[in-house]
Amino acid sequence: MSRVTGKNTKPEVLLRKALWSKGLRYRLHYKIIGKPDIVFVAARVAVFVDGCFWYGCPEHGSIPKSRREFWEKKIKKSIKRDQRVVNELGAAGWLVLRYWEHAVTDDLDKIVEELQAILAKRKK
């Protein structure tokens, strides 16, 4: 597990490059609760790219056969923590967007368009 990185994953970098190419400027690893992957400070939008394995994706997530109880507990804890983060950021006026890693790789253009529309509305 020491090789697992929590920053600059392939889906994160892919999304960041696509946003940058569209002229959308953001902050990385901005210091707010939950440590979002991408933050649009002025619009108060926090974006998280969740890994299918680590966050229990209903479509692609799987539990290893060894130490199954440990992994189930760990993933459930992550999901619970993430919901708390969403609630706390929402209460502080932030819009929290969470995307599965497979959604970023499969529907990148759709996600970028969605973010452009959201940011356009929130900047007014």
N, CA, C and O atoms as a GROMACS GRO file, in nm:
protein
  496
    1MET      N    1   0.082  -0.120   0.000
    1MET     CA    2   0.000   0.000   0.000
    1MET      C    3   0.085   0.126   0.000
    1MET      O    4   0.036   0.234  -0.029
    2SER      N    5   0.213   0.112   0.032
    2SER     CA    6   0.299   0.229   0.036
    2SER      C    7   0.320   0.289  -0.103
    2SER      O    8   0.359   0.405  -0.115
    3ARG      N    9   0.294   0.212  -0.206
    3ARG     CA   10   0.310   0.262  -0.343
    3ARG      C   11   0.186   0.335  -0.395
    3ARG      O   12   0.190   0.397  -0.500
    4VAL      N   13   0.078   0.327  -0.322
    4VAL     CA   14  -0.045   0.391  -0.364
    4VAL      C   15  -0.032   0.542  -0.344
    4VAL      O   16   0.002   0.589  -0.236
    5THR      N   17  -0.059   0.615  -0.452
    5THR     CA   18  -0.050   0.760  -0.442
    5THR      C   19  -0.190   0.819  -0.431
    5THR      O   20  -0.284   0.769  -0.492
    6GLY      N   21  -0.202   0.923  -0.355
    6GLY     CA   22  -0.331   0.989  -0.340
    6GLY      C   23  -0.340   1.116  -0.422
    6GLY      O   24  -0.444   1.181  -0.426
    7LYS      N   25  -0.231   1.151  -0.489
    7LYS     CA   26  -0.227   1.273  -0.569
    7LYS      C   27  -0.179   1.239  -0.709
    7LYS      O   28  -0.103   1.144  -0.731
    8ASN      N   29  -0.224   1.319  -0.803
    8ASN     CA   30  -0.179   1.310  -0.942
    8ASN      C   31  -0.200   1.172  -1.004
    8ASN      O   32  -0.113   1.119  -1.073
    9THR      N   33  -0.316   1.115  -0.978
    9THR     CA   34  -0.349   0.988  -1.042
    9THR      C   35  -0.376   1.012  -1.190
    9THR      O   36  -0.399   1.126  -1.231
   10LYS      N   37  -0.374   0.908  -1.269
   10LYS     CA   38  -0.395   0.923  -1.413
   10LYS      C   39  -0.529   0.990  -1.446
   10LYS      O   40  -0.532   1.081  -1.528
   11PRO      N   41  -0.640   0.947  -1.384
   11PRO     CA   42  -0.767   1.015  -1.413
   11PRO      C   43  -0.766   1.164  -1.372
   11PRO      O   44  -0.822   1.248  -1.441
   12GLU      N   45  -0.703   1.195  -1.258
   12GLU     CA   46  -0.692   1.335  -1.215
   12GLU      C   47  -0.618   1.418  -1.317
   12GLU      O   48  -0.664   1.525  -1.356
   13VAL      N   49  -0.503   1.370  -1.360
   13VAL     CA   50  -0.420   1.444  -1.456
   13VAL      C   51  -0.495   1.459  -1.588
   13VAL      O   52  -0.489   1.565  -1.650
   14LEU      N   53  -0.564   1.356  -1.631
   14LEU     CA   54  -0.642   1.362  -1.754
   14LEU      C   55  -0.748   1.472  -1.746
   14LEU      O   56  -0.763   1.551  -1.839
   15LEU      N   57  -0.820   1.477  -1.634
   15LEU     CA   58  -0.923   1.579  -1.616
   15LEU      C   59  -0.860   1.718  -1.608
   15LEU      O   60  -0.911   1.812  -1.670
   16ARG      N   61  -0.752   1.732  -1.534
   16ARG     CA   62  -0.687   1.862  -1.521
   16ARG      C   63  -0.641   1.915  -1.656
   16ARG      O   64  -0.660   2.033  -1.686
   17LYS      N   65  -0.581   1.830  -1.737
   17LYS     CA   66  -0.533   1.874  -1.869
   17LYS      C   67  -0.650   1.917  -1.957
   17LYS      O   68  -0.640   2.017  -2.029
   18ALA      N   69  -0.759   1.843  -1.951
   18ALA     CA   70  -0.876   1.879  -2.032
   18ALA      C   71  -0.935   2.013  -1.986
   18ALA      O   72  -0.973   2.095  -2.069
   19LEU      N   73  -0.942   2.034  -1.855
   19LEU     CA   74  -0.994   2.161  -1.803
   19LEU      C   75  -0.902   2.277  -1.841
   19LEU      O   76  -0.949   2.383  -1.882
   20TRP      N   77  -0.773   2.256  -1.828
   20TRP     CA   78  -0.675   2.360  -1.859
   20TRP      C   79  -0.684   2.399  -2.007
   20TRP      O   80  -0.674   2.517  -2.041
   21SER      N   81  -0.701   2.299  -2.094
   21SER     CA   82  -0.707   2.326  -2.238
   21SER      C   83  -0.831   2.407  -2.275
   21SER      O   84  -0.834   2.472  -2.379
   22LYS      N   85  -0.934   2.401  -2.191
   22LYS     CA   86  -1.057   2.479  -2.214
   22LYS      C   87  -1.049   2.617  -2.148
   22LYS      O   88  -1.145   2.694  -2.152
   23GLY      N   89  -0.936   2.647  -2.087
   23GLY     CA   90  -0.918   2.778  -2.025
   23GLY      C   91  -0.968   2.787  -1.882
   23GLY      O   92  -0.977   2.896  -1.826
   24LEU      N   93  -1.002   2.674  -1.823
   24LEU     CA   94  -1.050   2.674  -1.685
   24LEU      C   95  -0.930   2.664  -1.592
   24LEU      O   96  -0.851   2.570  -1.600
   25ARG      N   97  -0.918   2.761  -1.503
   25ARG     CA   98  -0.804   2.765  -1.412
   25ARG      C   99  -0.850   2.723  -1.273
   25ARG      O  100  -0.959   2.759  -1.229
   26TYR      N  101  -0.768   2.648  -1.206
   26TYR     CA  102  -0.806   2.585  -1.079
   26TYR      C  103  -0.685   2.582  -0.987
   26TYR      O  104  -0.574   2.616  -1.026
   27ARG      N  105  -0.710   2.543  -0.865
   27ARG     CA  106  -0.604   2.522  -0.766
   27ARG      C  107  -0.597   2.373  -0.736
   27ARG      O  108  -0.698   2.303  -0.736
   28LEU      N  109  -0.475   2.327  -0.710
   28LEU     CA  110  -0.457   2.186  -0.675
   28LEU      C  111  -0.435   2.173  -0.526
   28LEU      O  112  -0.365   2.254  -0.464
   29HIS      N  113  -0.494   2.070  -0.468
   29HIS     CA  114  -0.473   2.034  -0.329
   29HIS      C  115  -0.488   2.156  -0.237
   29HIS      O  116  -0.406   2.179  -0.147
   30TYR      N  117  -0.593   2.231  -0.261
   30TYR     CA  118  -0.627   2.348  -0.182
   30TYR      C  119  -0.661   2.302  -0.041
   30TYR      O  120  -0.726   2.199  -0.023
   31LYS      N  121  -0.618   2.376   0.057
   31LYS     CA  122  -0.631   2.332   0.196
   31LYS      C  123  -0.769   2.363   0.254
   31LYS      O  124  -0.789   2.462   0.324
   32ILE      N  125  -0.862   2.275   0.222
   32ILE     CA  126  -0.994   2.276   0.286
   32ILE      C  127  -1.023   2.132   0.325
   32ILE      O  128  -0.951   2.040   0.285
   33ILE      N  129  -1.125   2.115   0.402
   33ILE     CA  130  -1.158   1.981   0.451
   33ILE      C  131  -1.175   1.883   0.334
   33ILE      O  132  -1.234   1.917   0.231
   34GLY      N  133  -1.123   1.765   0.350
   34GLY     CA  134  -1.137   1.661   0.250
   34GLY      C  135  -1.030   1.659   0.143
   34GLY      O  136  -1.018   1.561   0.070
   35LYS      N  137  -0.951   1.764   0.133
   35LYS     CA  138  -0.842   1.774   0.034
   35LYS      C  139  -0.890   1.742  -0.107
   35LYS      O  140  -0.851   1.639  -0.164
   36PRO      N  141  -0.974   1.827  -0.165
   36PRO     CA  142  -1.022   1.802  -0.302
   36PRO      C  143  -0.906   1.795  -0.401
   36PRO      O  144  -0.800   1.853  -0.378
   37ASP      N  145  -0.929   1.724  -0.510
   37ASP     CA  146  -0.826   1.709  -0.613
   37ASP      C  147  -0.813   1.836  -0.697
   37ASP      O  148  -0.703   1.874  -0.736
   38ILE      N  149  -0.926   1.901  -0.724
   38ILE     CA  150  -0.929   2.023  -0.804
   38ILE      C  151  -1.024   2.120  -0.736
   38ILE      O  152  -1.134   2.082  -0.694
   39VAL      N  153  -0.982   2.246  -0.723
   39VAL     CA  154  -1.066   2.346  -0.656
   39VAL      C  155  -1.075   2.472  -0.741
   39VAL      O  156  -0.974   2.525  -0.788
   40PHE      N  157  -1.197   2.518  -0.760
   40PHE     CA  158  -1.223   2.647  -0.824
   40PHE      C  159  -1.263   2.740  -0.710
   40PHE      O  160  -1.379   2.743  -0.669
   41VAL      N  161  -1.167   2.816  -0.661
   41VAL     CA  162  -1.185   2.893  -0.538
   41VAL      C  163  -1.294   2.999  -0.553
   41VAL      O  164  -1.384   3.006  -0.468
   42ALA      N  165  -1.288   3.080  -0.657
   42ALA     CA  166  -1.384   3.190  -0.673
   42ALA      C  167  -1.528   3.138  -0.682
   42ALA      O  168  -1.620   3.200  -0.629
   43ALA      N  169  -1.547   3.026  -0.750
   43ALA     CA  170  -1.681   2.968  -0.766
   43ALA      C  171  -1.718   2.878  -0.649
   43ALA      O  172  -1.833   2.835  -0.638
   44ARG      N  173  -1.622   2.850  -0.561
   44ARG     CA  174  -1.642   2.761  -0.446
   44ARG      C  175  -1.693   2.624  -0.491
   44ARG      O  176  -1.796   2.574  -0.445
   45VAL      N  177  -1.616   2.565  -0.583
   45VAL     CA  178  -1.646   2.431  -0.634
   45VAL      C  179  -1.527   2.341  -0.604
   45VAL      O  180  -1.413   2.373  -0.639
   46ALA      N  181  -1.554   2.228  -0.539
   46ALA     CA  182  -1.450   2.131  -0.505
   46ALA      C  183  -1.479   2.003  -0.584
   46ALA      O  184  -1.590   1.950  -0.582
   47VAL      N  185  -1.376   1.954  -0.653
   47VAL     CA  186  -1.391   1.835  -0.736
   47VAL      C  187  -1.303   1.723  -0.682
   47VAL      O  188  -1.184   1.741  -0.655
   48PHE      N  189  -1.364   1.606  -0.666
   48PHE     CA  190  -1.292   1.487  -0.622
   48PHE      C  191  -1.301   1.383  -0.733
   48PHE      O  192  -1.407   1.364  -0.792
   49VAL      N  193  -1.190   1.316  -0.761
   49VAL     CA  194  -1.189   1.204  -0.855
   49VAL      C  195  -1.165   1.080  -0.770
   49VAL      O  196  -1.057   1.060  -0.715
   50ASP      N  197  -1.268   0.997  -0.759
   50ASP     CA  198  -1.263   0.880  -0.672
   50ASP      C  199  -1.224   0.754  -0.748
   50ASP      O  200  -1.279   0.724  -0.854
   51GLY      N  201  -1.128   0.683  -0.694
   51GLY     CA  202  -1.086   0.556  -0.752
   51GLY      C  203  -1.191   0.450  -0.728
   51GLY      O  204  -1.249   0.441  -0.620
   52CYS      N  205  -1.216   0.369  -0.829
   52CYS     CA  206  -1.320   0.267  -0.820
   52CYS      C  207  -1.294   0.167  -0.708
   52CYS      O  208  -1.386   0.127  -0.637
   53PHE      N  209  -1.170   0.126  -0.691
   53PHE     CA  210  -1.140   0.029  -0.586
   53PHE      C  211  -1.150   0.092  -0.449
   53PHE      O  212  -1.216   0.039  -0.360
   54TRP      N  213  -1.084   0.206  -0.429
   54TRP     CA  214  -1.071   0.265  -0.296
   54TRP      C  215  -1.201   0.321  -0.241
   54TRP      O  216  -1.214   0.336  -0.120
   55TYR      N  217  -1.296   0.353  -0.327
   55TYR     CA  218  -1.419   0.414  -0.280
   55TYR      C  219  -1.542   0.330  -0.306
   55TYR      O  220  -1.654   0.378  -0.292
   56GLY      N  221  -1.523   0.203  -0.344
   56GLY     CA  222  -1.634   0.109  -0.355
   56GLY      C  223  -1.730   0.139  -0.468
   56GLY      O  224  -1.852   0.138  -0.448
   57CYS      N  225  -1.677   0.165  -0.587
   57CYS     CA  226  -1.762   0.191  -0.704
   57CYS      C  227  -1.860   0.074  -0.724
   57CYS      O  228  -1.818  -0.041  -0.728
   58PRO      N  229  -1.991   0.105  -0.735
   58PRO     CA  230  -2.087  -0.003  -0.753
   58PRO      C  231  -2.071  -0.075  -0.888
   58PRO      O  232  -2.115  -0.189  -0.903
   59GLU      N  233  -2.009  -0.009  -0.983
   59GLU     CA  234  -1.991  -0.067  -1.116
   59GLU      C  235  -1.860  -0.147  -1.129
   59GLU      O  236  -1.859  -0.255  -1.188
   60HIS      N  237  -1.751  -0.092  -1.074
   60HIS     CA  238  -1.620  -0.154  -1.093
   60HIS      C  239  -1.549  -0.193  -0.964
   60HIS      O  240  -1.445  -0.259  -0.969
   61GLY      N  241  -1.601  -0.154  -0.852
   61GLY     CA  242  -1.535  -0.184  -0.725
   61GLY      C  243  -1.539  -0.333  -0.694
   61GLY      O  244  -1.636  -0.402  -0.725
   62SER      N  245  -1.433  -0.381  -0.632
   62SER     CA  246  -1.430  -0.521  -0.592
   62SER      C  247  -1.354  -0.532  -0.461
   62SER      O  248  -1.264  -0.453  -0.431
   63ILE      N  249  -1.391  -0.631  -0.384
   63ILE     CA  250  -1.326  -0.656  -0.256
   63ILE      C  251  -1.228  -0.772  -0.276
   63ILE      O  252  -1.268  -0.876  -0.328
   64PRO      N  253  -1.103  -0.756  -0.236
   64PRO     CA  254  -1.008  -0.867  -0.248
   64PRO      C  255  -1.055  -0.988  -0.167
   64PRO      O  256  -1.124  -0.974  -0.066
   65LYS      N  257  -1.017  -1.105  -0.212
   65LYS     CA  258  -1.057  -1.228  -0.143
   65LYS      C  259  -0.981  -1.247  -0.012
   65LYS      O  260  -1.034  -1.304   0.083
   66SER      N  261  -0.858  -1.200  -0.007
   66SER     CA  262  -0.783  -1.211   0.118
   66SER      C  263  -0.814  -1.089   0.205
   66SER      O  264  -0.826  -0.977   0.155
   67ARG      N  265  -0.825  -1.112   0.333
   67ARG     CA  266  -0.855  -1.005   0.430
   67ARG      C  267  -0.981  -0.928   0.393
   67ARG      O  268  -0.988  -0.805   0.406
   68ARG      N  269  -1.080  -1.001   0.349
   68ARG     CA  270  -1.205  -0.943   0.301
   68ARG      C  271  -1.270  -0.851   0.404
   68ARG      O  272  -1.316  -0.742   0.369
   69GLU      N  273  -1.274  -0.892   0.528
   69GLU     CA  274  -1.337  -0.813   0.634
   69GLU      C  275  -1.266  -0.679   0.650
   69GLU      O  276  -1.330  -0.575   0.665
   70PHE      N  277  -1.133  -0.681   0.646
   70PHE     CA  278  -1.054  -0.558   0.657
   70PHE      C  279  -1.090  -0.461   0.545
   70PHE      O  280  -1.115  -0.343   0.571
   71TRP      N  281  -1.092  -0.511   0.421
   71TRP     CA  282  -1.118  -0.423   0.307
   71TRP      C  283  -1.261  -0.369   0.307
   71TRP      O  284  -1.283  -0.253   0.273
   72GLU      N  285  -1.358  -0.452   0.345
   72GLU     CA  286  -1.496  -0.405   0.352
   72GLU      C  287  -1.509  -0.291   0.452
   72GLU      O  288  -1.573  -0.190   0.426
   73LYS      N  289  -1.446  -0.309   0.568
   73LYS     CA  290  -1.448  -0.207   0.672
   73LYS      C  291  -1.380  -0.079   0.624
   73LYS      O  292  -1.431   0.031   0.646
   74LYS      N  293  -1.266  -0.093   0.559
   74LYS     CA  294  -1.189   0.021   0.511
   74LYS      C  295  -1.269   0.101   0.407
   74LYS      O  296  -1.273   0.224   0.414
   75ILE      N  297  -1.330   0.033   0.312
   75ILE     CA  298  -1.406   0.101   0.207
   75ILE      C  299  -1.531   0.168   0.264
   75ILE      O  300  -1.564   0.279   0.226
   76LYS      N  301  -1.600   0.100   0.356
   76LYS     CA  302  -1.718   0.160   0.419
   76LYS      C  303  -1.680   0.286   0.497
   76LYS      O  304  -1.753   0.386   0.496
   77LYS      N  305  -1.565   0.281   0.563
   77LYS     CA  306  -1.516   0.397   0.638
   77LYS      C  307  -1.486   0.514   0.543
   77LYS      O  308  -1.516   0.629   0.575
   78SER      N  309  -1.428   0.485   0.428
   78SER     CA  310  -1.399   0.589   0.328
   78SER      C  311  -1.527   0.653   0.278
   78SER      O  312  -1.535   0.775   0.264
   79ILE      N  313  -1.627   0.571   0.251
   79ILE     CA  314  -1.755   0.622   0.201
   79ILE      C  315  -1.820   0.712   0.305
   79ILE      O  316  -1.871   0.819   0.273
   80LYS      N  317  -1.818   0.669   0.430
   80LYS     CA  318  -1.877   0.746   0.539
   80LYS      C  319  -1.803   0.880   0.556
   80LYS      O  320  -1.866   0.984   0.572
   81ARG      N  321  -1.670   0.876   0.554
   81ARG     CA  322  -1.589   0.998   0.566
   81ARG      C  323  -1.619   1.094   0.451
   81ARG      O  324  -1.633   1.215   0.473
   82ASP      N  325  -1.629   1.041   0.330
   82ASP     CA  326  -1.656   1.126   0.214
   82ASP      C  327  -1.792   1.194   0.225
   82ASP      O  328  -1.807   1.309   0.186
   83GLN      N  329  -1.891   1.124   0.277
   83GLN     CA  330  -2.024   1.184   0.293
   83GLN      C  331  -2.018   1.297   0.396
   83GLN      O  332  -2.083   1.400   0.379
   84ARG      N  333  -1.941   1.277   0.502
   84ARG     CA  334  -1.923   1.382   0.603
   84ARG      C  335  -1.856   1.505   0.541
   84ARG      O  336  -1.896   1.618   0.569
   85VAL      N  337  -1.756   1.482   0.458
   85VAL     CA  338  -1.685   1.592   0.391
   85VAL      C  339  -1.781   1.669   0.299
   85VAL      O  340  -1.782   1.792   0.299
   86VAL      N  341  -1.860   1.596   0.222
   86VAL     CA  342  -1.958   1.660   0.133
   86VAL      C  343  -2.054   1.746   0.214
   86VAL      O  344  -2.082   1.860   0.176
   87ASN      N  345  -2.103   1.694   0.325
   87ASN     CA  346  -2.197   1.769   0.409
   87ASN      C  347  -2.133   1.893   0.468
   87ASN      O  348  -2.194   2.000   0.468
   88GLU      N  349  -2.011   1.881   0.518
   88GLU     CA  350  -1.943   1.995   0.580
   88GLU      C  351  -1.909   2.102   0.478
   88GLU      O  352  -1.927   2.221   0.504
   89LEU      N  353  -1.860   2.062   0.362
   89LEU     CA  354  -1.829   2.160   0.258
   89LEU      C  355  -1.956   2.227   0.208
   89LEU      O  356  -1.959   2.348   0.184
   90GLY      N  357  -2.061   2.149   0.191
   90GLY     CA  358  -2.190   2.205   0.148
   90GLY      C  359  -2.243   2.307   0.246
   90GLY      O  360  -2.295   2.411   0.206
   91ALA      N  361  -2.230   2.278   0.374
   91ALA     CA  362  -2.275   2.371   0.478
   91ALA      C  363  -2.193   2.499   0.476
   91ALA      O  364  -2.241   2.604   0.518
   92ALA      N  365  -2.069   2.491   0.427
   92ALA     CA  366  -1.982   2.609   0.420
   92ALA      C  367  -1.998   2.684   0.286
   92ALA      O  368  -1.924   2.778   0.259
   93GLY      N  369  -2.093   2.641   0.204
   93GLY     CA  370  -2.120   2.712   0.079
   93GLY      C  371  -2.047   2.658  -0.044
   93GLY      O  372  -2.049   2.721  -0.149
   94TRP      N  373  -1.983   2.545  -0.031
   94TRP     CA  374  -1.913   2.485  -0.143
   94TRP      C  375  -2.003   2.388  -0.217
   94TRP      O  376  -2.087   2.321  -0.157
   95LEU      N  377  -1.986   2.382  -0.349
   95LEU     CA  378  -2.048   2.278  -0.430
   95LEU      C  379  -1.945   2.168  -0.446
   95LEU      O  380  -1.833   2.193  -0.491
   96VAL      N  381  -1.981   2.047  -0.408
   96VAL     CA  382  -1.888   1.935  -0.415
   96VAL      C  383  -1.931   1.843  -0.529
   96VAL      O  384  -2.045   1.799  -0.536
   97LEU      N  385  -1.836   1.816  -0.617
   97LEU     CA  386  -1.861   1.725  -0.729
   97LEU      C  387  -1.766   1.608  -0.716
   97LEU      O  388  -1.645   1.625  -0.698
   98ARG      N  389  -1.822   1.487  -0.726
   98ARG     CA  390  -1.741   1.366  -0.717
   98ARG      C  391  -1.759   1.288  -0.846
   98ARG      O  392  -1.872   1.267  -0.892
   99TYR      N  393  -1.648   1.245  -0.904
   99TYR     CA  394  -1.652   1.167  -1.028
   99TYR      C  395  -1.572   1.038  -1.007
   99TYR      O  396  -1.465   1.039  -0.948
  100TRP      N  397  -1.628   0.928  -1.057
  100TRP     CA  398  -1.556   0.802  -1.054
  100TRP      C  399  -1.446   0.807  -1.157
  100TRP      O  400  -1.458   0.874  -1.260
  101GLU      N  401  -1.337   0.738  -1.128
  101GLU     CA  402  -1.224   0.736  -1.222
  101GLU      C  403  -1.267   0.685  -1.359
  101GLU      O  404  -1.219   0.735  -1.461
  102HIS      N  405  -1.356   0.586  -1.364
  102HIS     CA  406  -1.398   0.534  -1.495
  102HIS      C  407  -1.483   0.637  -1.571
  102HIS      O  408  -1.482   0.638  -1.694
  103ALA      N  409  -1.555   0.722  -1.499
  103ALA     CA  410  -1.634   0.826  -1.566
  103ALA      C  411  -1.541   0.928  -1.631
  103ALA      O  412  -1.570   0.978  -1.740
  104VAL      N  413  -1.433   0.960  -1.564
  104VAL     CA  414  -1.336   1.055  -1.618
  104VAL      C  415  -1.275   1.000  -1.747
  104VAL      O  416  -1.264   1.072  -1.846
  105THR      N  417  -1.237   0.876  -1.746
  105THR     CA  418  -1.174   0.819  -1.865
  105THR      C  419  -1.275   0.791  -1.976
  105THR      O  420  -1.241   0.802  -2.094
  106ASP      N  421  -1.398   0.755  -1.940
  106ASP     CA  422  -1.499   0.721  -2.041
  106ASP      C  423  -1.576   0.843  -2.094
  106ASP      O  424  -1.607   0.848  -2.213
  107ASP      N  425  -1.605   0.940  -2.009
  107ASP     CA  426  -1.690   1.053  -2.046
  107ASP      C  427  -1.623   1.187  -2.016
  107ASP      O  428  -1.687   1.278  -1.962
  108LEU      N  429  -1.496   1.200  -2.050
  108LEU     CA  430  -1.420   1.320  -2.017
  108LEU      C  431  -1.485   1.446  -2.073
  108LEU      O  432  -1.499   1.545  -2.001
  109ASP      N  433  -1.523   1.445  -2.199
  109ASP     CA  434  -1.582   1.564  -2.262
  109ASP      C  435  -1.711   1.606  -2.191
  109ASP      O  436  -1.736   1.725  -2.171
  110LYS      N  437  -1.792   1.509  -2.153
  110LYS     CA  438  -1.918   1.537  -2.083
  110LYS      C  439  -1.890   1.603  -1.947
  110LYS      O  440  -1.959   1.698  -1.910
  111ILE      N  441  -1.792   1.553  -1.875
  111ILE     CA  442  -1.757   1.609  -1.744
  111ILE      C  443  -1.705   1.751  -1.758
  111ILE      O  444  -1.741   1.839  -1.680
  112VAL      N  445  -1.620   1.774  -1.857
  112VAL     CA  446  -1.566   1.908  -1.879
  112VAL      C  447  -1.679   2.006  -1.914
  112VAL      O  448  -1.682   2.117  -1.861
  113GLU      N  449  -1.771   1.966  -2.000
  113GLU     CA  450  -1.885   2.051  -2.035
  113GLU      C  451  -1.970   2.081  -1.912
  113GLU      O  452  -2.014   2.194  -1.892
  114GLU      N  453  -1.992   1.979  -1.830
  114GLU     CA  454  -2.070   1.997  -1.707
  114GLU      C  455  -2.002   2.098  -1.615
  114GLU      O  456  -2.067   2.187  -1.560
  115LEU      N  457  -1.872   2.085  -1.598
  115LEU     CA  458  -1.798   2.178  -1.513
  115LEU      C  459  -1.801   2.320  -1.570
  115LEU      O  460  -1.814   2.416  -1.495
  116GLN      N  461  -1.788   2.333  -1.701
  116GLN     CA  462  -1.794   2.466  -1.763
  116GLN      C  463  -1.929   2.532  -1.734
  116GLN      O  464  -1.934   2.650  -1.699
  117ALA      N  465  -2.036   2.457  -1.747
  117ALA     CA  466  -2.170   2.512  -1.722
  117ALA      C  467  -2.188   2.550  -1.577
  117ALA      O  468  -2.242   2.657  -1.547
  118ILE      N  469  -2.143   2.467  -1.487
  118ILE     CA  470  -2.155   2.494  -1.344
  118ILE      C  471  -2.075   2.618  -1.306
  118ILE      O  472  -2.125   2.705  -1.235
  119LEU      N  473  -1.953   2.627  -1.355
  119LEU     CA  474  -1.868   2.742  -1.322
  119LEU      C  475  -1.924   2.871  -1.380
  119LEU      O  476  -1.914   2.976  -1.316
  120ALA      N  477  -1.980   2.865  -1.498
  120ALA     CA  478  -2.041   2.984  -1.559
  120ALA      C  479  -2.156   3.035  -1.473
  120ALA      O  480  -2.171   3.156  -1.455
  121LYS      N  481  -2.237   2.946  -1.422
  121LYS     CA  482  -2.350   2.985  -1.336
  121LYS      C  483  -2.305   3.038  -1.200
  121LYS      O  484  -2.362   3.134  -1.149
  122ARG      N  485  -2.203   2.977  -1.142
  122ARG     CA  486  -2.160   3.015  -1.007
  122ARG      C  487  -2.077   3.142  -1.004
  122ARG      O  488  -2.061   3.202  -0.898
  123LYS      N  489  -2.024   3.185  -1.117
  123LYS     CA  490  -1.944   3.306  -1.120
  123LYS      C  491  -2.029   3.432  -1.130
  123LYS      O  492  -1.979   3.543  -1.107
  124LYS      N  493  -2.155   3.417  -1.163
  124LYS     CA  494  -2.244   3.534  -1.180
  124LYS      C  495  -2.282   3.594  -1.049
  124LYS      O  496  -2.355   3.693  -1.046
   0.00000   0.00000   0.00000
